Amino acid sequence: MMIGRIITLDPADDAPGACDRIEWADADRVALVMPEGMRWRELDFAHVRRAARDYGVEVAVVHPDRAQRMAAREVGLAAFASVNDAINRPWLPDEHVEPIRRLTPPRRFAPDSLQRFFPRRSRPLMIGRTAVSLVTLAVMAAAALILLPHAKVTLTASSQRISAIVPVTLDTRADRVNLAARTIPATRIDVIVEGRMSTNATGKKSIPSAKARGQVTFTNVLATPFVVPRNTVVRTTATSAPVRFVTLADVEVPPGGRAEVEIEAIEAGPNGNVAVGQINQVEGVPALAVTVFNAAPTGGGGNVILPAVTEEDYRRLRRALRDELLRQAVEKMQRQREIVNDDLIVLPETLFIAERQDETFDRFVTEQADSVTLNMRLQVAGLAVSSRDLETVAREALRLKTPEDFDLLSAEAWLGEVAEEGTGNETLLFVEARGLAGAAIDENVVRRLVRGRTPADAQAALLQNFALKRNPRIEAGPDWLMQFVNRLPLVTLRIETKVERE
């Protein structure tokens, strides 16, 4: 018998969770393998049966406990003691079996006779039937004494939380979990993400904003008048970088005389502010006719401080956009078909940039600008694993740390840090395993231990055989029966047990 999918349940799984996993199994036949300590009610199996019918899936239950298998069969599910039985034996019998038909009339059948309605009864027969009736009444009375009593036993067992840091190897070549080596299968996922981001420029740059102005005096060295035209260039000579000015109007200088005219620096900035006498050179043809000097300093030249791009702006913008693209990469990976179909989770801790395909800034460093924009395109790779595989490794690590006479009740895996960048086939991930361990109490043993005892004897037996934090609570009924028979039921099915953990 071919099984489409074998689903192994954890003790923490409930019926709705099993139904969800059946829906995602994508198979016509599914075997639910339940661990030995897992207990479901018939209502839970009925829930699974309805879900299987709705999804069009044939479901069988594999459980080592006979009572659980019987409960599954009561609601119409096939049930087996092992996976091999589920594979080799037929599941459900044909529901359309032809009913048994009587081929001959019953004995002493008299057609069309009233004798069959009024048969003769002999005296020994009457005595026998009376005896049978009395015995039946006695049996029913005994059964009532057995079945009418009911009891509820509540035990409070101690528990403690345990944890461990587990180094887990994520191997892209592995196909199954290796508990000894703490290796689980991993799938590498690659996606392309791109985006752009802007940030304000934080640098400062001094930009010339105003030109210096002043006045110069021309002296005519000729015996004839000379007109110095507008825009004649005069400059300083005392500095390493001459500062040039232009005249703002035409001016006529008399023979051997002087004339003043307004000037303005050619370039804006504070360099145009020069002291008295520093302007002493005329450029061009007028230099043959006149000399020049400034009797007063020039002024008004200045700078303005504006924002500019810095290397720190580059680094900050690159880091912010990279983090945003990595976040987008995780979301994009989680939508991949292979991730959804295989019920995998993407580990953000394993993400790395496989290739930086584009990184372009729209401004240069030191360039005056209010903001700078970065365009980036990345190929991002990461690893995806099954959460059940992580929990399996975590559970095994916690099992080894569980104290003696304690059971591991629950286990979960919390992701930690990656030891090294996972660019190869193996990546080491530190997982924090957290769980709850409680004193080992088998409820079947509890029921067998207290059945038929008085409440006081049952309480003493429980305290002697189990490590409890407080005295067990025993409730027995009905009250009117307890006044005559102060004992717990003999039938364990009439005893309800509950284990509380603190």
Kinemage of the C-alpha trace (Angstrom):
@kinemage 1
@onewidth
@group {chain A} dominant
@subgroup {mainchain}
@vectorlist {calphas} color= white
{ca met a 1} P 0.000 0.000 0.000
{ca met a 2} L 1.649 3.237 -1.134
{ca ile a 3} L 1.602 6.167 1.265
{ca gly a 4} L 1.754 9.607 -0.319
{ca arg a 5} L 3.130 11.379 2.761
{ca ile a 6} L 4.205 10.385 6.275
{ca ile a 7} L 3.714 13.182 8.828
{ca thr a 8} L 5.393 12.794 12.213
{ca leu a 9} L 3.584 14.739 14.935
{ca asp a 10} L 5.144 16.298 18.021
{ca pro a 11} L 3.584 15.844 21.490
{ca ala a 12} L 2.687 19.559 21.408
{ca asp a 13} L 0.674 19.233 18.169
{ca asp a 14} L -3.105 19.332 18.461
{ca ala a 15} L -5.865 18.248 16.082
{ca pro a 16} L -6.226 21.637 14.273
{ca gly a 17} L -2.470 21.703 13.716
{ca ala a 18} L -2.548 18.165 12.306
{ca cys a 19} L -5.400 19.195 9.969
{ca asp a 20} L -3.309 22.105 8.673
{ca arg a 21} L -0.382 19.786 7.988
{ca ile a 22} L -2.683 17.359 6.153
{ca glu a 23} L -3.881 20.226 3.961
{ca trp a 24} L -0.280 21.188 3.111
{ca ala a 25} L 0.805 17.578 2.519
{ca asp a 26} L -0.317 17.684 -1.136
{ca ala a 27} L -0.887 13.899 -1.213
{ca asp a 28} L -3.853 11.538 -1.598
{ca arg a 29} L -2.820 9.266 1.296
{ca val a 30} L -1.314 10.540 4.535
{ca ala a 31} L -0.079 8.610 7.568
{ca leu a 32} L -0.084 10.534 10.880
{ca val a 33} L 2.646 9.090 13.121
{ca met a 34} L 1.890 9.937 16.770
{ca pro a 35} L 4.552 9.565 19.504
{ca glu a 36} L 3.975 7.134 22.335
{ca gly a 37} L 3.079 9.717 24.983
{ca met a 38} L 0.579 11.591 22.816
{ca arg a 39} L -3.083 11.254 23.824
{ca trp a 40} L -6.114 12.400 21.806
{ca arg a 41} L -9.814 12.129 22.467
{ca glu a 42} L -12.294 10.682 19.993
{ca leu a 43} L -13.379 14.276 19.312
{ca asp a 44} L -9.850 15.079 18.108
{ca phe a 45} L -9.803 12.058 15.787
{ca ala a 46} L -13.248 13.049 14.494
{ca his a 47} L -11.881 16.522 13.723
{ca val a 48} L -9.075 14.952 11.683
{ca arg a 49} L -11.570 12.618 9.951
{ca arg a 50} L -13.754 15.556 8.857
{ca ala a 51} L -10.742 17.513 7.610
{ca ala a 52} L -9.503 14.499 5.621
{ca arg a 53} L -12.924 14.134 4.010
{ca asp a 54} L -13.029 17.874 3.164
{ca tyr a 55} L -9.551 17.793 1.599
{ca gly a 56} L -10.171 14.532 -0.255
{ca val a 57} L -7.317 12.790 1.579
{ca glu a 58} L -7.266 9.258 2.989
{ca val a 59} L -5.723 9.386 6.476
{ca ala a 60} L -4.387 6.623 8.712
{ca val a 61} L -3.176 6.936 12.324
{ca val a 62} L 0.010 5.204 13.522
{ca his a 63} L 0.150 4.944 17.328
{ca pro a 64} L 1.779 2.320 19.591
{ca asp a 65} L -1.064 2.583 22.130
{ca arg a 66} L -3.977 0.221 21.484
{ca ala a 67} L -6.527 2.478 23.187
{ca gln a 68} L -5.595 5.353 20.915
{ca arg a 69} L -5.916 3.125 17.847
{ca met a 70} L -9.347 2.008 18.983
{ca ala a 71} L -10.416 5.631 19.455
{ca ala a 72} L -9.261 6.425 15.911
{ca arg a 73} L -11.139 3.454 14.477
{ca glu a 74} L -14.303 4.503 16.335
{ca val a 75} L -14.562 7.626 14.139
{ca gly a 76} L -13.736 5.789 10.898
{ca leu a 77} L -9.959 6.240 10.614
{ca ala a 78} L -7.576 3.429 9.795
{ca ala a 79} L -5.145 2.794 12.666
{ca phe a 80} L -1.910 0.805 12.865
{ca ala a 81} L 0.726 0.070 15.480
{ca ser a 82} L 3.685 0.894 13.207
{ca val a 83} L 4.535 2.541 9.915
{ca asn a 84} L 5.390 -0.855 8.403
{ca asp a 85} L 1.856 -2.054 9.174
{ca ala a 86} L 0.453 1.050 7.505
{ca ile a 87} L 2.532 0.312 4.401
{ca asn a 88} L 1.931 -3.428 4.162
{ca arg a 89} L -1.663 -3.820 5.387
{ca pro a 90} L -4.911 -2.555 3.828
{ca trp a 91} L -6.341 0.601 5.353
{ca leu a 92} L -10.128 0.719 5.509
{ca pro a 93} L -12.403 -2.159 4.362
{ca asp a 94} L -14.856 -1.590 1.554
{ca glu a 95} L -17.797 0.373 2.909
{ca his a 96} L -20.139 -1.209 0.360
{ca val a 97} L -20.005 -4.818 1.611
{ca glu a 98} L -23.106 -6.785 0.668
{ca pro a 99} L -25.097 -7.616 3.839
{ca ile a 100} L -25.547 -11.231 4.947
{ca arg a 101} L -28.794 -12.761 3.779
{ca arg a 102} L -30.583 -15.739 5.298
{ca leu a 103} L -30.796 -18.535 2.722
{ca thr a 104} L -33.115 -20.867 4.718
{ca pro a 105} L -36.063 -20.120 6.991
{ca pro a 106} L -35.371 -20.189 10.735
{ca arg a 107} L -35.892 -23.433 12.609
{ca arg a 108} L -39.410 -24.262 13.753
{ca phe a 109} L -40.740 -21.715 11.280
{ca ala a 110} L -44.408 -22.328 10.554
{ca pro a 111} L -45.790 -20.159 7.794
{ca asp a 112} L -49.203 -18.662 8.351
{ca ser a 113} L -49.418 -20.077 11.886
{ca leu a 114} L -50.205 -18.332 15.166
{ca gln a 115} L -47.966 -20.768 16.996
{ca arg a 116} L -44.953 -18.614 16.366
{ca phe a 117} L -46.672 -15.824 18.321
{ca phe a 118} L -47.791 -18.036 21.216
{ca pro a 119} L -45.173 -20.790 21.645
{ca arg a 120} L -45.547 -23.334 24.425
{ca arg a 121} L -43.327 -22.832 27.438
{ca ser a 122} L -42.357 -25.779 29.602
{ca arg a 123} L -41.965 -25.470 33.371
{ca pro a 124} L -38.217 -26.225 33.423
{ca leu a 125} L -37.783 -23.594 30.777
{ca met a 126} L -39.643 -21.063 32.910
{ca ile a 127} L -37.487 -21.896 35.934
{ca gly a 128} L -34.329 -21.578 33.862
{ca arg a 129} L -35.359 -18.245 32.491
{ca thr a 130} L -36.183 -16.973 35.949
{ca ala a 131} L -32.774 -18.032 37.197
{ca val a 132} L -31.121 -16.318 34.271
{ca ser a 133} L -33.086 -13.147 35.024
{ca leu a 134} L -32.012 -13.180 38.654
{ca val a 135} L -28.396 -13.716 37.701
{ca thr a 136} L -28.694 -10.906 35.191
{ca leu a 137} L -30.060 -8.568 37.839
{ca ala a 138} L -27.206 -9.515 40.157
{ca val a 139} L -24.675 -8.866 37.417
{ca met a 140} L -26.307 -5.537 36.623
{ca ala a 141} L -26.187 -4.547 40.284
{ca ala a 142} L -22.516 -5.470 40.448
{ca ala a 143} L -21.877 -3.576 37.227
{ca ala a 144} L -23.642 -0.537 38.661
{ca leu a 145} L -21.357 -0.640 41.688
{ca ile a 146} L -18.420 -0.789 39.319
{ca leu a 147} L -19.538 1.712 36.695
{ca leu a 148} L -21.516 4.298 38.657
{ca pro a 149} L -18.612 5.621 40.762
{ca his a 150} L -16.434 8.234 39.145
{ca ala a 151} L -13.372 10.074 40.358
{ca lys a 152} L -11.054 12.894 39.380
{ca val a 153} L -7.446 12.882 40.545
{ca thr a 154} L -5.416 16.100 40.225
{ca leu a 155} L -1.651 15.940 40.717
{ca thr a 156} L 0.683 18.928 41.001
{ca ala a 157} L 4.106 17.961 39.714
{ca ser a 158} L 7.219 20.093 39.811
{ca ser a 159} L 8.790 21.381 36.614
{ca gln a 160} L 11.801 23.430 35.616
{ca arg a 161} L 12.932 25.325 32.565
{ca ile a 162} L 16.097 24.199 30.819
{ca ser a 163} L 18.091 25.774 28.013
{ca ala a 164} L 21.191 25.144 25.955
{ca ile a 165} L 23.200 26.851 23.221
{ca val a 166} L 23.389 24.393 20.344
{ca pro a 167} L 25.779 24.849 17.393
{ca val a 168} L 23.865 23.628 14.342
{ca thr a 169} L 25.461 23.094 10.938
{ca leu a 170} L 23.271 24.127 8.010
{ca asp a 171} L 24.361 21.920 5.114
{ca thr a 172} L 23.023 22.516 1.600
{ca arg a 173} L 24.171 19.005 0.608
{ca ala a 174} L 22.368 17.137 3.417
{ca asp a 175} L 19.005 15.474 2.815
{ca arg a 176} L 18.105 14.519 6.408
{ca val a 177} L 18.757 15.539 9.997
{ca asn a 178} L 21.891 14.123 11.631
{ca leu a 179} L 21.384 14.399 15.390
{ca ala a 180} L 24.844 13.093 16.232
{ca ala a 181} L 26.580 15.714 14.078
{ca arg a 182} L 23.842 18.315 14.712
{ca thr a 183} L 23.458 18.887 10.997
{ca ile a 184} L 20.203 19.796 9.260
{ca pro a 185} L 19.424 20.217 5.548
{ca ala a 186} L 19.414 23.775 4.198
{ca thr a 187} L 18.319 25.299 0.909
{ca arg a 188} L 20.120 28.275 -0.618
{ca ile a 189} L 17.829 30.980 -2.007
{ca asp a 190} L 19.043 33.796 -4.308
{ca val a 191} L 17.015 36.907 -5.150
{ca ile a 192} L 17.682 40.223 -6.917
{ca val a 193} L 16.643 43.394 -5.082
{ca glu a 194} L 17.144 47.019 -6.026
{ca gly a 195} L 16.165 50.408 -4.716
{ca arg a 196} L 17.148 54.005 -4.171
{ca met a 197} L 17.477 56.175 -1.110
{ca ser a 198} L 18.378 59.787 -0.364
{ca thr a 199} L 19.863 61.515 2.645
{ca asn a 200} L 20.687 65.087 3.594
{ca ala a 201} L 24.252 66.253 3.040
{ca thr a 202} L 25.938 66.915 6.372
{ca gly a 203} L 29.167 68.563 5.189
{ca lys a 204} L 29.882 72.307 5.027
{ca lys a 205} L 31.401 74.188 2.125
{ca ser a 206} L 32.339 77.866 1.905
{ca ile a 207} L 31.071 79.339 -1.376
{ca pro a 208} L 32.030 82.905 -2.519
{ca ser a 209} L 28.868 84.974 -2.517
{ca ala a 210} L 29.712 88.716 -2.785
{ca lys a 211} L 32.280 90.718 -4.753
{ca ala a 212} L 34.466 93.329 -3.099
{ca arg a 213} L 34.221 96.987 -4.191
{ca gly a 214} L 36.365 100.071 -3.776
{ca gln a 215} L 37.957 103.047 -5.480
{ca val a 216} L 41.281 103.568 -7.282
{ca thr a 217} L 43.129 106.662 -8.438
{ca phe a 218} L 44.688 106.870 -11.925
{ca thr a 219} L 47.687 109.186 -12.569
{ca asn a 220} L 48.284 110.343 -16.194
{ca val a 221} L 51.966 110.137 -17.177
{ca leu a 222} L 51.332 111.739 -20.595
{ca ala a 223} L 51.189 115.370 -21.590
{ca thr a 224} L 47.753 114.833 -23.102
{ca pro a 225} L 44.442 113.785 -21.570
{ca phe a 226} L 43.755 110.027 -21.490
{ca val a 227} L 40.435 108.243 -21.103
{ca val a 228} L 40.612 105.006 -19.145
{ca pro a 229} L 37.731 102.893 -20.550
{ca arg a 230} L 35.215 100.970 -18.484
{ca asn a 231} L 36.173 97.354 -17.591
{ca thr a 232} L 39.855 98.193 -17.510
{ca val a 233} L 41.583 95.556 -15.363
{ca val a 234} L 43.704 96.585 -12.410
{ca arg a 235} L 45.286 94.181 -9.915
{ca thr a 236} L 47.451 93.670 -6.885
{ca thr a 237} L 51.076 92.575 -7.049
{ca ala a 238} L 52.007 92.054 -3.396
{ca thr a 239} L 50.269 88.644 -3.086
{ca ser a 240} L 51.130 85.286 -4.648
{ca ala a 241} L 47.734 85.130 -6.347
{ca pro a 242} L 46.917 88.547 -7.833
{ca val a 243} L 43.439 89.878 -7.143
{ca arg a 244} L 41.900 91.486 -10.214
{ca phe a 245} L 39.350 94.271 -10.405
{ca val a 246} L 37.556 96.063 -13.259
{ca thr a 247} L 36.578 99.705 -13.508
{ca leu a 248} L 32.879 100.388 -13.466
{ca ala a 249} L 32.897 103.523 -15.670
{ca asp a 250} L 34.955 105.474 -18.192
{ca val a 251} L 37.190 108.101 -16.587
{ca glu a 252} L 39.251 110.908 -18.226
{ca val a 253} L 42.578 111.654 -16.600
{ca pro a 254} L 44.024 115.146 -17.351
{ca pro a 255} L 47.684 115.509 -18.456
{ca gly a 256} L 49.899 114.900 -15.460
{ca gly a 257} L 46.758 114.814 -13.294
{ca arg a 258} L 44.686 112.295 -11.351
{ca ala a 259} L 41.183 110.862 -11.541
{ca glu a 260} L 39.231 108.415 -9.346
{ca val a 261} L 36.865 105.656 -10.459
{ca glu a 262} L 34.824 102.845 -8.796
{ca ile a 263} L 36.097 99.251 -9.155
{ca glu a 264} L 34.702 95.749 -8.450
{ca ala a 265} L 36.501 92.461 -7.931
{ca ile a 266} L 36.229 90.019 -10.812
{ca glu a 267} L 35.756 87.024 -8.479
{ca ala a 268} L 33.489 86.906 -5.473
{ca gly a 269} L 34.835 86.138 -2.058
{ca pro a 270} L 36.845 87.651 0.764
{ca asn a 271} L 40.060 87.653 -1.300
{ca gly a 272} L 38.801 90.838 -2.951
{ca asn a 273} L 39.118 92.722 0.335
{ca val a 274} L 42.641 94.253 -0.014
{ca ala a 275} L 44.474 96.871 2.023
{ca val a 276} L 45.523 100.391 1.054
{ca gly a 277} L 48.086 100.613 -1.748
{ca gln a 278} L 47.937 96.959 -2.795
{ca ile a 279} L 46.233 97.705 -6.123
{ca asn a 280} L 49.135 99.086 -8.172
{ca gln a 281} L 49.135 97.453 -11.584
{ca val a 282} L 47.170 98.309 -14.762
{ca glu a 283} L 46.710 95.637 -17.419
{ca gly a 284} L 46.491 96.229 -21.134
{ca val a 285} L 47.100 99.383 -23.252
{ca pro a 286} L 46.117 101.868 -20.501
{ca ala a 287} L 49.237 100.767 -18.602
{ca leu a 288} L 51.285 102.875 -21.092
{ca ala a 289} L 49.438 106.032 -20.113
{ca val a 290} L 48.429 105.803 -16.478
{ca thr a 291} L 49.444 104.347 -13.142
{ca val a 292} L 47.062 103.248 -10.407
{ca phe a 293} L 46.827 102.883 -6.626
{ca asn a 294} L 44.054 102.537 -4.065
{ca ala a 295} L 43.989 105.147 -1.359
{ca ala a 296} L 41.426 103.182 0.659
{ca pro a 297} L 40.914 99.454 1.254
{ca thr a 298} L 38.316 97.527 -0.700
{ca gly a 299} L 35.542 95.666 1.080
{ca gly a 300} L 32.273 93.785 0.812
{ca gly a 301} L 33.683 90.517 -0.510
{ca gly a 302} L 32.496 87.436 1.373
{ca asn a 303} L 31.495 83.721 1.399
{ca val a 304} L 28.350 81.794 2.308
{ca ile a 305} L 28.390 78.394 4.099
{ca leu a 306} L 26.351 75.765 2.205
{ca pro a 307} L 25.821 71.989 2.714
{ca ala a 308} L 28.124 69.613 0.871
{ca val a 309} L 28.478 65.841 0.436
{ca thr a 310} L 30.961 63.961 2.635
{ca glu a 311} L 32.406 60.456 2.778
{ca glu a 312} L 30.356 59.844 5.934
{ca asp a 313} L 27.188 60.626 3.952
{ca tyr a 314} L 28.255 57.954 1.459
{ca arg a 315} L 28.821 55.369 4.214
{ca arg a 316} L 25.603 56.174 6.059
{ca leu a 317} L 23.487 56.055 2.901
{ca arg a 318} L 25.145 52.847 1.680
{ca arg a 319} L 24.550 51.134 5.041
{ca ala a 320} L 20.901 52.240 5.311
{ca leu a 321} L 19.992 51.211 1.757
{ca arg a 322} L 21.786 47.880 2.126
{ca asp a 323} L 19.828 47.077 5.311
{ca glu a 324} L 16.563 47.998 3.597
{ca leu a 325} L 17.356 45.810 0.585
{ca leu a 326} L 18.265 42.888 2.849
{ca arg a 327} L 14.894 43.249 4.583
{ca gln a 328} L 13.181 43.257 1.188
{ca ala a 329} L 15.223 40.194 0.216
{ca val a 330} L 13.891 38.239 3.222
{ca glu a 331} L 10.290 39.107 2.294
{ca lys a 332} L 10.931 38.174 -1.331
{ca met a 333} L 12.524 34.853 -0.338
{ca gln a 334} L 9.588 33.960 1.908
{ca arg a 335} L 7.268 34.271 -1.099
{ca gln a 336} L 9.305 31.857 -3.225
{ca arg a 337} L 7.346 28.763 -4.273
{ca glu a 338} L 9.868 26.271 -2.928
{ca ile a 339} L 9.785 27.986 0.474
{ca val a 340} L 5.981 27.926 0.679
{ca asn a 341} L 5.532 24.399 -0.700
{ca asp a 342} L 8.177 22.813 1.550
{ca asp a 343} L 7.089 24.791 4.652
{ca leu a 344} L 10.552 26.291 5.147
{ca ile a 345} L 11.624 29.408 7.036
{ca val a 346} L 14.227 31.881 5.802
{ca leu a 347} L 16.997 32.644 8.292
{ca pro a 348} L 17.793 36.394 8.101
{ca glu a 349} L 20.982 35.708 10.057
{ca thr a 350} L 22.395 33.797 7.069
{ca leu a 351} L 21.847 36.497 4.438
{ca phe a 352} L 24.873 37.769 2.535
{ca ile a 353} L 25.481 39.842 -0.600
{ca ala a 354} L 26.499 37.458 -3.358
{ca glu a 355} L 27.063 40.223 -5.934
{ca arg a 356} L 26.875 44.018 -5.858
{ca gln a 357} L 25.536 44.640 -9.351
{ca asp a 358} L 25.127 48.422 -9.145
{ca glu a 359} L 25.998 51.238 -6.739
{ca thr a 360} L 25.714 54.769 -8.090
{ca phe a 361} L 25.713 58.096 -6.218
{ca asp a 362} L 24.333 61.187 -7.951
{ca arg a 363} L 26.789 63.541 -6.174
{ca phe a 364} L 30.538 63.567 -5.672
{ca val a 365} L 32.237 63.916 -2.323
{ca thr a 366} L 32.746 67.649 -1.427
{ca glu a 367} L 30.178 68.640 -4.052
{ca gln a 368} L 27.842 71.361 -2.830
{ca ala a 369} L 24.343 69.856 -2.556
{ca asp a 370} L 21.458 69.698 -0.120
{ca ser a 371} L 21.136 65.904 -0.466
{ca val a 372} L 22.704 62.877 -2.117
{ca thr a 373} L 20.897 59.881 -3.679
{ca leu a 374} L 22.142 56.297 -4.053
{ca asn a 375} L 20.882 53.677 -6.517
{ca met a 376} L 21.786 50.088 -5.565
{ca arg a 377} L 21.113 46.660 -7.071
{ca leu a 378} L 22.152 43.523 -5.172
{ca gln a 379} L 22.063 39.767 -5.581
{ca val a 380} L 21.299 38.503 -2.072
{ca ala a 381} L 21.627 34.873 -0.979
{ca gly a 382} L 20.429 33.189 2.192
{ca leu a 383} L 19.523 29.827 3.685
{ca ala a 384} L 16.110 28.343 4.432
{ca val a 385} L 15.485 25.390 6.739
{ca ser a 386} L 12.584 23.461 8.205
{ca ser a 387} L 11.478 24.721 11.613
{ca arg a 388} L 10.723 21.120 12.563
{ca asp a 389} L 14.348 20.173 11.883
{ca leu a 390} L 15.543 22.970 14.171
{ca glu a 391} L 13.136 21.866 16.902
{ca thr a 392} L 14.262 18.250 16.486
{ca val a 393} L 17.895 19.192 17.131
{ca ala a 394} L 16.868 21.471 20.006
{ca arg a 395} L 14.730 18.726 21.555
{ca glu a 396} L 17.596 16.224 21.372
{ca ala a 397} L 19.989 18.690 23.024
{ca leu a 398} L 17.495 19.390 25.815
{ca arg a 399} L 16.762 15.693 26.278
{ca leu a 400} L 20.400 15.148 27.190
{ca lys a 401} L 20.108 17.895 29.828
{ca thr a 402} L 16.793 16.709 31.278
{ca pro a 403} L 17.209 15.632 34.943
{ca glu a 404} L 16.645 12.026 35.918
{ca asp a 405} L 12.997 11.086 36.570
{ca phe a 406} L 11.914 14.116 34.563
{ca asp a 407} L 10.241 14.224 31.175
{ca leu a 408} L 10.888 16.841 28.521
{ca leu a 409} L 7.455 18.424 28.116
{ca ser a 410} L 8.189 21.021 25.432
{ca ala a 411} L 11.062 22.320 23.339
{ca glu a 412} L 11.544 25.248 21.010
{ca ala a 413} L 14.439 26.704 19.027
{ca trp a 414} L 15.405 30.393 19.108
{ca leu a 415} L 17.736 31.588 16.400
{ca gly a 416} L 21.059 33.061 17.445
{ca glu a 417} L 24.093 34.304 15.554
{ca val a 418} L 25.884 32.918 12.533
{ca ala a 419} L 29.457 31.946 13.327
{ca glu a 420} L 30.702 32.696 9.821
{ca glu a 421} L 29.288 33.961 6.550
{ca gly a 422} L 27.621 31.090 4.744
{ca thr a 423} L 29.050 31.491 1.261
{ca gly a 424} L 29.964 27.787 1.034
{ca asn a 425} L 28.031 24.551 1.510
{ca glu a 426} L 28.038 24.669 5.312
{ca thr a 427} L 27.085 27.430 7.734
{ca leu a 428} L 27.396 27.251 11.507
{ca leu a 429} L 24.378 28.705 13.314
{ca phe a 430} L 24.078 28.974 17.079
{ca val a 431} L 20.565 28.046 18.226
{ca glu a 432} L 19.233 28.652 21.721
{ca ala a 433} L 17.154 25.648 22.754
{ca arg a 434} L 14.555 26.342 25.428
{ca gly a 435} L 12.271 23.778 27.021
{ca leu a 436} L 10.228 22.712 30.015
{ca ala a 437} L 11.005 19.540 31.958
{ca gly a 438} L 8.556 18.056 34.437
{ca ala a 439} L 8.490 15.160 36.854
{ca ala a 440} L 7.666 11.963 34.983
{ca ile a 441} L 4.073 10.914 35.696
{ca asp a 442} L 2.288 8.241 33.675
{ca glu a 443} L -1.440 8.885 34.025
{ca asn a 444} L -2.239 5.251 33.198
{ca val a 445} L -0.079 4.167 36.125
{ca val a 446} L -1.876 6.691 38.337
{ca arg a 447} L -5.284 5.265 37.438
{ca arg a 448} L -4.182 1.680 38.016
{ca leu a 449} L -2.593 2.645 41.335
{ca val a 450} L -5.670 4.297 42.856
{ca arg a 451} L -8.511 2.142 41.518
{ca gly a 452} L -10.565 0.406 44.192
{ca arg a 453} L -8.799 2.288 47.021
{ca thr a 454} L -10.306 4.638 49.547
{ca pro a 455} L -9.474 8.314 48.891
{ca ala a 456} L -7.095 8.381 51.864
{ca asp a 457} L -5.259 5.223 50.737
{ca ala a 458} L -5.089 6.524 47.177
{ca gln a 459} L -3.600 9.821 48.341
{ca ala a 460} L -0.945 8.053 50.403
{ca ala a 461} L -0.042 5.752 47.502
{ca leu a 462} L 0.349 8.687 45.128
{ca leu a 463} L 2.605 10.587 47.534
{ca gln a 464} L 4.748 7.486 47.973
{ca asn a 465} L 5.175 6.708 44.276
{ca phe a 466} L 5.455 10.170 42.686
{ca ala a 467} L 7.388 13.366 43.390
{ca leu a 468} L 4.589 15.870 43.982
{ca lys a 469} L 4.756 19.479 45.128
{ca arg a 470} L 1.593 19.160 47.238
{ca asn a 471} L -0.997 16.601 48.270
{ca pro a 472} L -3.066 15.258 45.379
{ca arg a 473} L -6.702 16.330 45.125
{ca ile a 474} L -9.177 13.438 44.830
{ca glu a 475} L -12.844 14.018 44.055
{ca ala a 476} L -15.122 10.953 44.036
{ca gly a 477} L -18.845 10.584 43.427
{ca pro a 478} L -21.715 10.361 43.322
{ca asp a 479} L -22.024 11.578 46.897
{ca trp a 480} L -24.896 9.268 47.821
{ca leu a 481} L -22.900 6.219 46.719
{ca met a 482} L -19.757 7.343 48.557
{ca gln a 483} L -21.730 7.233 51.823
{ca phe a 484} L -22.048 3.469 51.386
{ca val a 485} L -18.980 2.572 49.284
{ca asn a 486} L -16.156 4.968 50.076
{ca arg a 487} L -13.870 3.733 47.330
{ca leu a 488} L -12.649 4.883 43.960
{ca pro a 489} L -13.943 3.102 40.843
{ca leu a 490} L -12.480 -0.263 39.920
{ca val a 491} L -12.688 0.597 36.228
{ca thr a 492} L -9.852 2.911 35.245
{ca leu a 493} L -11.964 4.464 32.490
{ca arg a 494} L -14.113 6.010 35.238
{ca ile a 495} L -11.087 7.742 36.754
{ca glu a 496} L -10.083 11.094 35.264
{ca thr a 497} L -6.535 12.278 35.854
{ca lys a 498} L -5.017 15.716 35.472
{ca val a 499} L -1.368 16.676 35.911
{ca glu a 500} L -0.573 20.325 36.650
{ca arg a 501} L 2.920 21.750 36.299
{ca glu a 502} L 4.398 24.528 38.413
